[in-house]
Amino acid sequence: MLESTNQYLVASREYMGKAYQYLADNDLPQAGEKAWGAAAEMVKAIAEARGRYHSSHRVLYQVVDDLAEETGDSALRRAFHVASDLHINYYERWLPTRTVQRGLADVQRFIDKLEPLAHAG
């Protein structure tokens, strides 16, 4: 379990780095998609560390909801919704640059908050 948890953590950080690269290239749909991937991989890392199933969007939302309850941090839910909006933007392409920039910052804070929980198991 530890090895796959670490794989999800590494993927989360790599996706976030790519999100910022795509943002610099003004490829907003790809920037948002990579930010979604970063958020989802971080949630999977925590689920994996805790021995929880995590193979659907629905379950990822449940894990985030549980983490928000556990930590008392309702901002986790909102940040995950931002990540989801960025994911939707990959297909719809409706978000302006500033919204994507702020969304990436929200997702960065989300993964920074959650990473210690993945290590705690």
Backbone atoms as SQL, in Angstrom:
CREATE TABLE atoms (id INTEGER PRIMARY KEY, chain TEXT, resi INTEGER, resn TEXT, atom TEXT, x REAL, y REAL, z REAL);
INSERT INTO atoms VALUES
  (1, 'A', 1, 'MET', 'N', 0.822, -1.198, 0.000),
  (2, 'A', 1, 'MET', 'CA', 0.000, 0.000, 0.000),
  (3, 'A', 1, 'MET', 'C', 0.866, 1.263, 0.000),
  (4, 'A', 2, 'LEU', 'N', 1.972, 1.256, 0.740),
  (5, 'A', 2, 'LEU', 'CA', 2.833, 2.427, 0.816),
  (6, 'A', 2, 'LEU', 'C', 3.385, 2.817, -0.551),
  (7, 'A', 3, 'GLU', 'N', 3.780, 1.824, -1.330),
  (8, 'A', 3, 'GLU', 'CA', 4.336, 2.118, -2.657),
  (9, 'A', 3, 'GLU', 'C', 3.306, 2.805, -3.550),
  (10, 'A', 4, 'SER', 'N', 2.082, 2.289, -3.576),
  (11, 'A', 4, 'SER', 'CA', 1.073, 2.917, -4.437),
  (12, 'A', 4, 'SER', 'C', 0.659, 4.276, -3.893),
  (13, 'A', 5, 'THR', 'N', 0.643, 4.442, -2.556),
  (14, 'A', 5, 'THR', 'CA', 0.374, 5.768, -1.986),
  (15, 'A', 5, 'THR', 'C', 1.408, 6.760, -2.491),
  (16, 'A', 6, 'ASN', 'N', 2.661, 6.371, -2.449),
  (17, 'A', 6, 'ASN', 'CA', 3.731, 7.254, -2.922),
  (18, 'A', 6, 'ASN', 'C', 3.601, 7.545, -4.411),
  (19, 'A', 7, 'GLN', 'N', 3.165, 6.576, -5.192),
  (20, 'A', 7, 'GLN', 'CA', 2.968, 6.802, -6.626),
  (21, 'A', 7, 'GLN', 'C', 1.903, 7.869, -6.865),
  (22, 'A', 8, 'TYR', 'N', 0.826, 7.817, -6.094),
  (23, 'A', 8, 'TYR', 'CA', -0.218, 8.837, -6.220),
  (24, 'A', 8, 'TYR', 'C', 0.302, 10.211, -5.801),
  (25, 'A', 9, 'LEU', 'N', 1.107, 10.250, -4.738),
  (26, 'A', 9, 'LEU', 'CA', 1.673, 11.524, -4.288),
  (27, 'A', 9, 'LEU', 'C', 2.588, 12.124, -5.353),
  (28, 'A', 10, 'VAL', 'N', 3.433, 11.306, -5.927),
  (29, 'A', 10, 'VAL', 'CA', 4.335, 11.778, -6.982),
  (30, 'A', 10, 'VAL', 'C', 3.532, 12.264, -8.188),
  (31, 'A', 11, 'ALA', 'N', 2.526, 11.503, -8.573),
  (32, 'A', 11, 'ALA', 'CA', 1.691, 11.902, -9.717),
  (33, 'A', 11, 'ALA', 'C', 0.994, 13.228, -9.439),
  (34, 'A', 12, 'SER', 'N', 0.507, 13.414, -8.219),
  (35, 'A', 12, 'SER', 'CA', -0.168, 14.658, -7.872),
  (36, 'A', 12, 'SER', 'C', 0.758, 15.856, -8.070),
  (37, 'A', 13, 'ARG', 'N', 1.957, 15.749, -7.553),
  (38, 'A', 13, 'ARG', 'CA', 2.918, 16.848, -7.688),
  (39, 'A', 13, 'ARG', 'C', 3.332, 17.066, -9.146),
  (40, 'A', 14, 'GLU', 'N', 3.511, 15.986, -9.888),
  (41, 'A', 14, 'GLU', 'CA', 3.873, 16.121, -11.305),
  (42, 'A', 14, 'GLU', 'C', 2.756, 16.807, -12.086),
  (43, 'A', 15, 'TYR', 'N', 1.516, 16.401, -11.845),
  (44, 'A', 15, 'TYR', 'CA', 0.385, 17.028, -12.539),
  (45, 'A', 15, 'TYR', 'C', 0.281, 18.510, -12.205),
  (46, 'A', 16, 'MET', 'N', 0.527, 18.857, -10.937),
  (47, 'A', 16, 'MET', 'CA', 0.440, 20.261, -10.561),
  (48, 'A', 16, 'MET', 'C', 1.522, 21.067, -11.270),
  (49, 'A', 17, 'GLY', 'N', 2.710, 20.517, -11.363),
  (50, 'A', 17, 'GLY', 'CA', 3.777, 21.191, -12.102),
  (51, 'A', 17, 'GLY', 'C', 3.404, 21.390, -13.565),
  (52, 'A', 18, 'LYS', 'N', 2.812, 20.367, -14.156),
  (53, 'A', 18, 'LYS', 'CA', 2.386, 20.472, -15.551),
  (54, 'A', 18, 'LYS', 'C', 1.259, 21.484, -15.706),
  (55, 'A', 19, 'ALA', 'N', 0.386, 21.578, -14.712),
  (56, 'A', 19, 'ALA', 'CA', -0.710, 22.556, -14.769),
  (57, 'A', 19, 'ALA', 'C', -0.145, 23.964, -14.896),
  (58, 'A', 20, 'TYR', 'N', 0.881, 24.250, -14.090),
  (59, 'A', 20, 'TYR', 'CA', 1.497, 25.584, -14.163),
  (60, 'A', 20, 'TYR', 'C', 2.226, 25.801, -15.489),
  (61, 'A', 21, 'GLN', 'N', 2.819, 24.753, -16.040),
  (62, 'A', 21, 'GLN', 'CA', 3.466, 24.876, -17.354),
  (63, 'A', 21, 'GLN', 'C', 2.438, 25.203, -18.427),
  (64, 'A', 22, 'TYR', 'N', 1.317, 24.488, -18.405),
  (65, 'A', 22, 'TYR', 'CA', 0.266, 24.760, -19.391),
  (66, 'A', 22, 'TYR', 'C', -0.316, 26.156, -19.204),
  (67, 'A', 23, 'LEU', 'N', -0.445, 26.595, -17.964),
  (68, 'A', 23, 'LEU', 'CA', -0.937, 27.952, -17.712),
  (69, 'A', 23, 'LEU', 'C', 0.023, 28.971, -18.324),
  (70, 'A', 24, 'ALA', 'N', 1.319, 28.765, -18.150),
  (71, 'A', 24, 'ALA', 'CA', 2.320, 29.667, -18.725),
  (72, 'A', 24, 'ALA', 'C', 2.231, 29.699, -20.248),
  (73, 'A', 25, 'ASP', 'N', 1.826, 28.572, -20.831),
  (74, 'A', 25, 'ASP', 'CA', 1.663, 28.485, -22.281),
  (75, 'A', 25, 'ASP', 'C', 0.279, 28.944, -22.742),
  (76, 'A', 26, 'ASN', 'N', -0.525, 29.417, -21.788),
  (77, 'A', 26, 'ASN', 'CA', -1.893, 29.878, -22.046),
  (78, 'A', 26, 'ASN', 'C', -2.798, 28.768, -22.589),
  (79, 'A', 27, 'ASP', 'N', -2.499, 27.531, -22.250),
  (80, 'A', 27, 'ASP', 'CA', -3.359, 26.403, -22.606),
  (81, 'A', 27, 'ASP', 'C', -4.250, 26.114, -21.397),
  (82, 'A', 28, 'LEU', 'N', -5.299, 26.905, -21.274),
  (83, 'A', 28, 'LEU', 'CA', -6.163, 26.851, -20.090),
  (84, 'A', 28, 'LEU', 'C', -6.872, 25.513, -19.909),
  (85, 'A', 29, 'PRO', 'N', -7.384, 24.905, -20.973),
  (86, 'A', 29, 'PRO', 'CA', -8.030, 23.598, -20.769),
  (87, 'A', 29, 'PRO', 'C', -7.073, 22.548, -20.209),
  (88, 'A', 30, 'GLN', 'N', -5.859, 22.493, -20.744),
  (89, 'A', 30, 'GLN', 'CA', -4.888, 21.512, -20.243),
  (90, 'A', 30, 'GLN', 'C', -4.420, 21.867, -18.832),
  (91, 'A', 31, 'ALA', 'N', -4.275, 23.147, -18.544),
  (92, 'A', 31, 'ALA', 'CA', -3.874, 23.559, -17.189),
  (93, 'A', 31, 'ALA', 'C', -4.903, 23.075, -16.176),
  (94, 'A', 32, 'GLY', 'N', -6.163, 23.287, -16.494),
  (95, 'A', 32, 'GLY', 'CA', -7.224, 22.854, -15.592),
  (96, 'A', 32, 'GLY', 'C', -7.313, 21.355, -15.460),
  (97, 'A', 33, 'GLU', 'N', -7.126, 20.663, -16.548),
  (98, 'A', 33, 'GLU', 'CA', -7.193, 19.198, -16.517),
  (99, 'A', 33, 'GLU', 'C', -6.077, 18.620, -15.653),
  (100, 'A', 34, 'LYS', 'N', -4.901, 19.190, -15.771),
  (101, 'A', 34, 'LYS', 'CA', -3.786, 18.710, -14.943),
  (102, 'A', 34, 'LYS', 'C', -4.011, 19.047, -13.471),
  (103, 'A', 35, 'ALA', 'N', -4.611, 20.198, -13.184),
  (104, 'A', 35, 'ALA', 'CA', -4.914, 20.546, -11.787),
  (105, 'A', 35, 'ALA', 'C', -5.940, 19.576, -11.216),
  (106, 'A', 36, 'TRP', 'N', -6.945, 19.230, -12.002),
  (107, 'A', 36, 'TRP', 'CA', -7.907, 18.210, -11.564),
  (108, 'A', 36, 'TRP', 'C', -7.183, 16.904, -11.264),
  (109, 'A', 37, 'GLY', 'N', -6.299, 16.510, -12.157),
  (110, 'A', 37, 'GLY', 'CA', -5.542, 15.283, -11.952),
  (111, 'A', 37, 'GLY', 'C', -4.728, 15.334, -10.669),
  (112, 'A', 38, 'ALA', 'N', -4.125, 16.498, -10.384),
  (113, 'A', 38, 'ALA', 'CA', -3.340, 16.658, -9.156),
  (114, 'A', 38, 'ALA', 'C', -4.214, 16.477, -7.922),
  (115, 'A', 39, 'ALA', 'N', -5.388, 17.076, -7.942),
  (116, 'A', 39, 'ALA', 'CA', -6.304, 16.960, -6.807),
  (117, 'A', 39, 'ALA', 'C', -6.782, 15.522, -6.644),
  (118, 'A', 40, 'ALA', 'N', -7.185, 14.915, -7.748),
  (119, 'A', 40, 'ALA', 'CA', -7.699, 13.537, -7.692),
  (120, 'A', 40, 'ALA', 'C', -6.622, 12.565, -7.219),
  (121, 'A', 41, 'GLU', 'N', -5.407, 12.718, -7.699),
  (122, 'A', 41, 'GLU', 'CA', -4.328, 11.821, -7.287),
  (123, 'A', 41, 'GLU', 'C', -4.009, 11.975, -5.798),
  (124, 'A', 42, 'MET', 'N', -4.098, 13.199, -5.295),
  (125, 'A', 42, 'MET', 'CA', -3.849, 13.409, -3.865),
  (126, 'A', 42, 'MET', 'C', -4.933, 12.717, -3.034),
  (127, 'A', 43, 'VAL', 'N', -6.169, 12.825, -3.458),
  (128, 'A', 43, 'VAL', 'CA', -7.255, 12.160, -2.739),
  (129, 'A', 43, 'VAL', 'C', -7.073, 10.642, -2.805),
  (130, 'A', 44, 'LYS', 'N', -6.664, 10.146, -3.951),
  (131, 'A', 44, 'LYS', 'CA', -6.395, 8.707, -4.084),
  (132, 'A', 44, 'LYS', 'C', -5.263, 8.268, -3.161),
  (133, 'A', 45, 'ALA', 'N', -4.251, 9.110, -3.009),
  (134, 'A', 45, 'ALA', 'CA', -3.134, 8.767, -2.114),
  (135, 'A', 45, 'ALA', 'C', -3.633, 8.568, -0.686),
  (136, 'A', 46, 'ILE', 'N', -4.495, 9.460, -0.240),
  (137, 'A', 46, 'ILE', 'CA', -5.023, 9.346, 1.124),
  (138, 'A', 46, 'ILE', 'C', -5.920, 8.126, 1.245),
  (139, 'A', 47, 'ALA', 'N', -6.782, 7.937, 0.259),
  (140, 'A', 47, 'ALA', 'CA', -7.662, 6.766, 0.284),
  (141, 'A', 47, 'ALA', 'C', -6.841, 5.482, 0.309),
  (142, 'A', 48, 'GLU', 'N', -5.824, 5.433, -0.512),
  (143, 'A', 48, 'GLU', 'CA', -4.958, 4.249, -0.582),
  (144, 'A', 48, 'GLU', 'C', -4.260, 4.013, 0.757),
  (145, 'A', 49, 'ALA', 'N', -3.743, 5.071, 1.352),
  (146, 'A', 49, 'ALA', 'CA', -3.047, 4.956, 2.627),
  (147, 'A', 49, 'ALA', 'C', -3.971, 4.428, 3.725),
  (148, 'A', 50, 'ARG', 'N', -5.266, 4.699, 3.555),
  (149, 'A', 50, 'ARG', 'CA', -6.251, 4.278, 4.557),
  (150, 'A', 50, 'ARG', 'C', -6.987, 3.003, 4.163),
  (151, 'A', 51, 'GLY', 'N', -6.551, 2.407, 3.058),
  (152, 'A', 51, 'GLY', 'CA', -7.168, 1.157, 2.628),
  (153, 'A', 51, 'GLY', 'C', -8.569, 1.317, 2.073),
  (154, 'A', 52, 'ARG', 'N', -8.856, 2.495, 1.516),
  (155, 'A', 52, 'ARG', 'CA', -10.190, 2.774, 0.982),
  (156, 'A', 52, 'ARG', 'C', -10.214, 2.649, -0.532),
  (157, 'A', 53, 'TYR', 'N', -11.333, 2.202, -1.030),
  (158, 'A', 53, 'TYR', 'CA', -11.624, 2.143, -2.460),
  (159, 'A', 53, 'TYR', 'C', -11.623, 3.573, -3.009),
  (160, 'A', 54, 'HIS', 'N', -11.158, 3.753, -4.248),
  (161, 'A', 54, 'HIS', 'CA', -11.086, 5.116, -4.793),
  (162, 'A', 54, 'HIS', 'C', -11.149, 5.137, -6.319),
  (163, 'A', 55, 'SER', 'N', -11.943, 4.278, -6.895),
  (164, 'A', 55, 'SER', 'CA', -11.940, 4.165, -8.359),
  (165, 'A', 55, 'SER', 'C', -13.088, 4.856, -9.071),
  (166, 'A', 56, 'SER', 'N', -13.729, 5.824, -8.436),
  (167, 'A', 56, 'SER', 'CA', -14.763, 6.576, -9.140),
  (168, 'A', 56, 'SER', 'C', -14.797, 8.010, -8.623),
  (169, 'A', 57, 'HIS', 'N', -15.318, 8.897, -9.443),
  (170, 'A', 57, 'HIS', 'CA', -15.464, 10.293, -9.029),
  (171, 'A', 57, 'HIS', 'C', -16.327, 10.379, -7.768),
  (172, 'A', 58, 'ARG', 'N', -17.378, 9.604, -7.740),
  (173, 'A', 58, 'ARG', 'CA', -18.292, 9.625, -6.593),
  (174, 'A', 58, 'ARG', 'C', -17.550, 9.307, -5.301),
  (175, 'A', 59, 'VAL', 'N', -16.730, 8.297, -5.338),
  (176, 'A', 59, 'VAL', 'CA', -15.988, 7.903, -4.141),
  (177, 'A', 59, 'VAL', 'C', -14.965, 8.976, -3.767),
  (178, 'A', 60, 'LEU', 'N', -14.336, 9.593, -4.745),
  (179, 'A', 60, 'LEU', 'CA', -13.392, 10.667, -4.434),
  (180, 'A', 60, 'LEU', 'C', -14.089, 11.800, -3.699),
  (181, 'A', 61, 'TYR', 'N', -15.294, 12.156, -4.151),
  (182, 'A', 61, 'TYR', 'CA', -16.060, 13.194, -3.452),
  (183, 'A', 61, 'TYR', 'C', -16.393, 12.757, -2.033),
  (184, 'A', 62, 'GLN', 'N', -16.700, 11.482, -1.837),
  (185, 'A', 62, 'GLN', 'CA', -16.999, 10.991, -0.493),
  (186, 'A', 62, 'GLN', 'C', -15.765, 11.063, 0.401),
  (187, 'A', 63, 'VAL', 'N', -14.613, 10.699, -0.145),
  (188, 'A', 63, 'VAL', 'CA', -13.370, 10.784, 0.626),
  (189, 'A', 63, 'VAL', 'C', -13.103, 12.235, 1.031),
  (190, 'A', 64, 'VAL', 'N', -13.269, 13.163, 0.100),
  (191, 'A', 64, 'VAL', 'CA', -13.050, 14.578, 0.412),
  (192, 'A', 64, 'VAL', 'C', -14.039, 15.048, 1.472),
  (193, 'A', 65, 'ASP', 'N', -15.288, 14.645, 1.338),
  (194, 'A', 65, 'ASP', 'CA', -16.288, 15.023, 2.343),
  (195, 'A', 65, 'ASP', 'C', -15.897, 14.484, 3.717),
  (196, 'A', 66, 'ASP', 'N', -15.451, 13.239, 3.763),
  (197, 'A', 66, 'ASP', 'CA', -15.010, 12.642, 5.025),
  (198, 'A', 66, 'ASP', 'C', -13.805, 13.387, 5.603),
  (199, 'A', 67, 'LEU', 'N', -12.867, 13.772, 4.746),
  (200, 'A', 67, 'LEU', 'CA', -11.690, 14.507, 5.202),
  (201, 'A', 67, 'LEU', 'C', -12.065, 15.884, 5.742),
  (202, 'A', 68, 'ALA', 'N', -13.021, 16.533, 5.096),
  (203, 'A', 68, 'ALA', 'CA', -13.489, 17.838, 5.580),
  (204, 'A', 68, 'ALA', 'C', -14.122, 17.702, 6.961),
  (205, 'A', 69, 'GLU', 'N', -14.889, 16.640, 7.150),
  (206, 'A', 69, 'GLU', 'CA', -15.482, 16.393, 8.469),
  (207, 'A', 69, 'GLU', 'C', -14.403, 16.091, 9.507),
  (208, 'A', 70, 'GLU', 'N', -13.478, 15.241, 9.131),
  (209, 'A', 70, 'GLU', 'CA', -12.403, 14.820, 10.038),
  (210, 'A', 70, 'GLU', 'C', -11.541, 15.996, 10.489),
  (211, 'A', 71, 'THR', 'N', -11.220, 16.881, 9.554),
  (212, 'A', 71, 'THR', 'CA', -10.310, 17.986, 9.851),
  (213, 'A', 71, 'THR', 'C', -11.047, 19.259, 10.287),
  (214, 'A', 72, 'GLY', 'N', -12.344, 19.312, 10.061),
  (215, 'A', 72, 'GLY', 'CA', -13.094, 20.528, 10.342),
  (216, 'A', 72, 'GLY', 'C', -12.828, 21.626, 9.331),
  (217, 'A', 73, 'ASP', 'N', -12.290, 21.260, 8.173),
  (218, 'A', 73, 'ASP', 'CA', -11.902, 22.229, 7.142),
  (219, 'A', 73, 'ASP', 'C', -12.834, 22.103, 5.938),
  (220, 'A', 74, 'SER', 'N', -13.911, 22.868, 5.946),
  (221, 'A', 74, 'SER', 'CA', -14.878, 22.786, 4.848),
  (222, 'A', 74, 'SER', 'C', -14.315, 23.348, 3.546),
  (223, 'A', 75, 'ALA', 'N', -13.205, 24.082, 3.623),
  (224, 'A', 75, 'ALA', 'CA', -12.572, 24.595, 2.407),
  (225, 'A', 75, 'ALA', 'C', -12.092, 23.460, 1.514),
  (226, 'A', 76, 'LEU', 'N', -11.862, 22.280, 2.085),
  (227, 'A', 76, 'LEU', 'CA', -11.453, 21.131, 1.274),
  (228, 'A', 76, 'LEU', 'C', -12.532, 20.788, 0.253),
  (229, 'A', 77, 'ARG', 'N', -13.784, 20.820, 0.685),
  (230, 'A', 77, 'ARG', 'CA', -14.888, 20.534, -0.251),
  (231, 'A', 77, 'ARG', 'C', -14.910, 21.553, -1.382),
  (232, 'A', 78, 'ARG', 'N', -14.818, 22.814, -1.014),
  (233, 'A', 78, 'ARG', 'CA', -14.878, 23.878, -2.026),
  (234, 'A', 78, 'ARG', 'C', -13.715, 23.776, -3.003),
  (235, 'A', 79, 'ALA', 'N', -12.535, 23.491, -2.496),
  (236, 'A', 79, 'ALA', 'CA', -11.368, 23.384, -3.378),
  (237, 'A', 79, 'ALA', 'C', -11.522, 22.213, -4.342),
  (238, 'A', 80, 'PHE', 'N', -12.112, 21.126, -3.865),
  (239, 'A', 80, 'PHE', 'CA', -12.304, 19.985, -4.760),
  (240, 'A', 80, 'PHE', 'C', -13.342, 20.302, -5.833),
  (241, 'A', 81, 'HIS', 'N', -14.332, 21.117, -5.486),
  (242, 'A', 81, 'HIS', 'CA', -15.294, 21.565, -6.490),
  (243, 'A', 81, 'HIS', 'C', -14.614, 22.462, -7.519),
  (244, 'A', 82, 'VAL', 'N', -13.690, 23.292, -7.075),
  (245, 'A', 82, 'VAL', 'CA', -12.920, 24.116, -8.015),
  (246, 'A', 82, 'VAL', 'C', -12.149, 23.214, -8.973),
  (247, 'A', 83, 'ALA', 'N', -11.504, 22.189, -8.430),
  (248, 'A', 83, 'ALA', 'CA', -10.772, 21.249, -9.281),
  (249, 'A', 83, 'ALA', 'C', -11.704, 20.604, -10.293),
  (250, 'A', 84, 'SER', 'N', -12.891, 20.254, -9.854),
  (251, 'A', 84, 'SER', 'CA', -13.867, 19.652, -10.763),
  (252, 'A', 84, 'SER', 'C', -14.286, 20.633, -11.862),
  (253, 'A', 85, 'ASP', 'N', -14.477, 21.905, -11.499),
  (254, 'A', 85, 'ASP', 'CA', -14.794, 22.913, -12.510),
  (255, 'A', 85, 'ASP', 'C', -13.671, 23.042, -13.534),
  (256, 'A', 86, 'LEU', 'N', -12.434, 22.966, -13.068),
  (257, 'A', 86, 'LEU', 'CA', -11.301, 23.016, -13.986),
  (258, 'A', 86, 'LEU', 'C', -11.306, 21.805, -14.921),
  (259, 'A', 87, 'HIS', 'N', -11.710, 20.658, -14.401),
  (260, 'A', 87, 'HIS', 'CA', -11.840, 19.439, -15.206),
  (261, 'A', 87, 'HIS', 'C', -12.916, 19.622, -16.274),
  (262, 'A', 88, 'ILE', 'N', -14.033, 20.181, -15.884),
  (263, 'A', 88, 'ILE', 'CA', -15.121, 20.438, -16.836),
  (264, 'A', 88, 'ILE', 'C', -14.658, 21.408, -17.919),
  (265, 'A', 89, 'ASN', 'N', -13.838, 22.374, -17.528),
  (266, 'A', 89, 'ASN', 'CA', -13.360, 23.357, -18.497),
  (267, 'A', 89, 'ASN', 'C', -12.519, 22.732, -19.603),
  (268, 'A', 90, 'TYR', 'N', -11.940, 21.586, -19.341),
  (269, 'A', 90, 'TYR', 'CA', -11.200, 20.887, -20.390),
  (270, 'A', 90, 'TYR', 'C', -12.113, 20.614, -21.591),
  (271, 'A', 91, 'TYR', 'N', -13.373, 20.321, -21.301),
  (272, 'A', 91, 'TYR', 'CA', -14.344, 20.000, -22.350),
  (273, 'A', 91, 'TYR', 'C', -15.113, 21.226, -22.821),
  (274, 'A', 92, 'GLU', 'N', -15.421, 22.132, -21.906),
  (275, 'A', 92, 'GLU', 'CA', -16.303, 23.254, -22.227),
  (276, 'A', 92, 'GLU', 'C', -15.564, 24.534, -22.602),
  (277, 'A', 93, 'ARG', 'N', -14.377, 24.710, -22.081),
  (278, 'A', 93, 'ARG', 'CA', -13.513, 25.855, -22.411),
  (279, 'A', 93, 'ARG', 'C', -14.180, 27.207, -22.156),
  (280, 'A', 94, 'TRP', 'N', -14.859, 27.327, -21.022),
  (281, 'A', 94, 'TRP', 'CA', -15.580, 28.567, -20.734),
  (282, 'A', 94, 'TRP', 'C', -14.900, 29.454, -19.696),
  (283, 'A', 95, 'LEU', 'N', -13.921, 28.939, -18.966),
  (284, 'A', 95, 'LEU', 'CA', -13.315, 29.708, -17.886),
  (285, 'A', 95, 'LEU', 'C', -12.277, 30.700, -18.401),
  (286, 'A', 96, 'PRO', 'N', -12.339, 31.943, -17.918),
  (287, 'A', 96, 'PRO', 'CA', -11.330, 32.929, -18.313),
  (288, 'A', 96, 'PRO', 'C', -9.995, 32.668, -17.608),
  (289, 'A', 97, 'THR', 'N', -8.973, 33.292, -18.119),
  (290, 'A', 97, 'THR', 'CA', -7.616, 33.075, -17.618),
  (291, 'A', 97, 'THR', 'C', -7.512, 33.289, -16.111),
  (292, 'A', 98, 'ARG', 'N', -8.026, 34.397, -15.609),
  (293, 'A', 98, 'ARG', 'CA', -7.899, 34.704, -14.183),
  (294, 'A', 98, 'ARG', 'C', -8.585, 33.644, -13.324),
  (295, 'A', 99, 'THR', 'N', -9.694, 33.120, -13.790),
  (296, 'A', 99, 'THR', 'CA', -10.393, 32.072, -13.045),
  (297, 'A', 99, 'THR', 'C', -9.542, 30.804, -12.987),
  (298, 'A', 100, 'VAL', 'N', -8.908, 30.449, -14.082),
  (299, 'A', 100, 'VAL', 'CA', -8.037, 29.272, -14.102),
  (300, 'A', 100, 'VAL', 'C', -6.828, 29.515, -13.200),
  (301, 'A', 101, 'GLN', 'N', -6.244, 30.700, -13.269),
  (302, 'A', 101, 'GLN', 'CA', -5.099, 31.021, -12.396),
  (303, 'A', 101, 'GLN', 'C', -5.475, 30.848, -10.927),
  (304, 'A', 102, 'ARG', 'N', -6.591, 31.431, -10.544),
  (305, 'A', 102, 'ARG', 'CA', -7.034, 31.324, -9.142),
  (306, 'A', 102, 'ARG', 'C', -7.391, 29.890, -8.785),
  (307, 'A', 103, 'GLY', 'N', -7.966, 29.181, -9.746),
  (308, 'A', 103, 'GLY', 'CA', -8.303, 27.780, -9.513),
  (309, 'A', 103, 'GLY', 'C', -7.068, 26.937, -9.256),
  (310, 'A', 104, 'LEU', 'N', -6.015, 27.172, -10.017),
  (311, 'A', 104, 'LEU', 'CA', -4.772, 26.442, -9.785),
  (312, 'A', 104, 'LEU', 'C', -4.210, 26.742, -8.400),
  (313, 'A', 105, 'ALA', 'N', -4.299, 27.988, -7.972),
  (314, 'A', 105, 'ALA', 'CA', -3.830, 28.350, -6.628),
  (315, 'A', 105, 'ALA', 'C', -4.659, 27.627, -5.565),
  (316, 'A', 106, 'ASP', 'N', -5.975, 27.540, -5.782),
  (317, 'A', 106, 'ASP', 'CA', -6.844, 26.817, -4.838),
  (318, 'A', 106, 'ASP', 'C', -6.468, 25.343, -4.771),
  (319, 'A', 107, 'VAL', 'N', -6.224, 24.750, -5.921),
  (320, 'A', 107, 'VAL', 'CA', -5.863, 23.330, -5.959),
  (321, 'A', 107, 'VAL', 'C', -4.496, 23.125, -5.309),
  (322, 'A', 108, 'GLN', 'N', -3.582, 24.050, -5.522),
  (323, 'A', 108, 'GLN', 'CA', -2.258, 23.939, -4.884),
  (324, 'A', 108, 'GLN', 'C', -2.406, 23.918, -3.363),
  (325, 'A', 109, 'ARG', 'N', -3.231, 24.814, -2.826),
  (326, 'A', 109, 'ARG', 'CA', -3.462, 24.833, -1.376),
  (327, 'A', 109, 'ARG', 'C', -4.121, 23.533, -0.917),
  (328, 'A', 110, 'PHE', 'N', -5.043, 23.019, -1.715),
  (329, 'A', 110, 'PHE', 'CA', -5.737, 21.763, -1.407),
  (330, 'A', 110, 'PHE', 'C', -4.740, 20.618, -1.262),
  (331, 'A', 111, 'ILE', 'N', -3.862, 20.468, -2.248),
  (332, 'A', 111, 'ILE', 'CA', -2.928, 19.342, -2.172),
  (333, 'A', 111, 'ILE', 'C', -1.891, 19.564, -1.066),
  (334, 'A', 112, 'ASP', 'N', -1.525, 20.821, -0.821),
  (335, 'A', 112, 'ASP', 'CA', -0.588, 21.098, 0.279),
  (336, 'A', 112, 'ASP', 'C', -1.199, 20.733, 1.628),
  (337, 'A', 113, 'LYS', 'N', -2.492, 20.999, 1.796),
  (338, 'A', 113, 'LYS', 'CA', -3.176, 20.642, 3.040),
  (339, 'A', 113, 'LYS', 'C', -3.310, 19.139, 3.199),
  (340, 'A', 114, 'LEU', 'N', -3.569, 18.443, 2.094),
  (341, 'A', 114, 'LEU', 'CA', -3.866, 17.022, 2.180),
  (342, 'A', 114, 'LEU', 'C', -2.619, 16.124, 2.248),
  (343, 'A', 115, 'GLU', 'N', -1.538, 16.565, 1.694),
  (344, 'A', 115, 'GLU', 'CA', -0.364, 15.682, 1.635),
  (345, 'A', 115, 'GLU', 'C', 0.039, 15.112, 3.003),
  (346, 'A', 116, 'PRO', 'N', 0.051, 15.898, 4.065),
  (347, 'A', 116, 'PRO', 'CA', 0.414, 15.304, 5.370),
  (348, 'A', 116, 'PRO', 'C', -0.538, 14.176, 5.796),
  (349, 'A', 117, 'LEU', 'N', -1.796, 14.258, 5.382),
  (350, 'A', 117, 'LEU', 'CA', -2.752, 13.212, 5.737),
  (351, 'A', 117, 'LEU', 'C', -2.444, 11.898, 5.027),
  (352, 'A', 118, 'ALA', 'N', -1.843, 11.981, 3.857),
  (353, 'A', 118, 'ALA', 'CA', -1.451, 10.770, 3.128),
  (354, 'A', 118, 'ALA', 'C', -0.308, 10.068, 3.841),
  (355, 'A', 119, 'HIS', 'N', 0.556, 10.846, 4.456),
  (356, 'A', 119, 'HIS', 'CA', 1.682, 10.261, 5.192),
  (357, 'A', 119, 'HIS', 'C', 1.251, 9.702, 6.531),
  (358, 'A', 120, 'ALA', 'N', 0.149, 10.240, 7.061),
  (359, 'A', 120, 'ALA', 'CA', -0.323, 9.808, 8.376),
  (360, 'A', 120, 'ALA', 'C', -1.043, 8.474, 8.302),
  (361, 'A', 121, 'GLY', 'N', -1.523, 8.126, 7.081),
  (362, 'A', 121, 'GLY', 'CA', -2.205, 6.837, 6.913),
  (363, 'A', 121, 'GLY', 'C', -3.484, 6.862, 7.552);
